[in-house]
Amino acid sequence: MNAVLSVIGKDKVGIIANVSNLLLEKNANILDINQTIMKDNFFTMVMLVDLSNINISLKKLNEDLMEKGKILKVSIKMQHEDVFNSMHLV
């Protein structure tokens, strides 16, 4: 199962490292990543993540990601790839 992970907030050192390390700890594999810094240090990142081999429940992973977002003062959202694709059909 794949998921789309989005991270949005003010840019600061360590956002990518912290999110990536959390995913590593949970045995999730980052398939693709795109990040950019927009005007006024606005950080955005989108990851495609393979969750096939995670070592915790999806609910717990989502809770851990949201907690990490609070610590980093960014918004972290996770959506199943199929839900993401369905939302963006024309």
N, C-alpha and C positions, 0 to 999 in steps of 0.2 A: 504494500500500500504506500502510495506517495502522498505527500502533503505539501501545500504551499504555505510558507512561513513569511510573514511580512514584519518588518521592524521599522518604526518611524519615530523620530525625535530629534532633539538637538544633538549635534555631533559632539563626541567626546572620545578620548582614548579608550580603547578596549571593548567597544560594542561588539565588533565581529569576533574577537577572541573569546569573550564571555559567552556569547550565544553558541559559537562553534564548540567550545569546550563542554557546555551543558549537553549538546547533542552527542558529542563523543562519549560522555559518561553514560548516556542512555542507549548507546549502540545504534544511533541513527546515522545514516550516511547522507552527506550533502552531495546531491547529484549536480546541482547548478546553483550559481549564486550571482547576483547582480546588485551592486550597491553604487550609490552616488551621493555626493554632497550638493545640495541645491543652495540657492541664494540664502544668505544669512546663516550658514552652518546648519542647514536642515538636512539631517541624515535620513536616507531611505535605503532599505535593503529588502530584496526578495530572494528567497531560497526555495529550491525544489528539493525536498528531503525524502529519502526512502526510509520508511518506518517499519519495514518487514521484520527486522530483527531486534526491535527495541526490547529492553529488559524490564519495562514497566508498562502500566496501562496507558492508553491514549489520554484518558482523563487526567492521570497523574502527570504525564508529560506536559499537557496543556497548563495545568496548575503550576508546575515548575517553571515553565516559560513565562507565564504571567508574573510570577514572583520575581524572576530575573529581570523582567521589564520594569517592575517597581523599583528594584535596586538600582538599575541603570537609568531610571527616569525616562524610559522610552515605552512605546506601545508595541507589544509583540502579539501577533494574531496567527493562529494556525487553522487552515482549512484543508479538508480532504481534497485531493486533486480533482475528483469528479464534481464536487460541489463548486469548486472554483471555476472549472470549465463550463458547467451548466449556467452559472451566473453571468458568464461572459459570451454566451451565444447570441448571435445577432438575429 
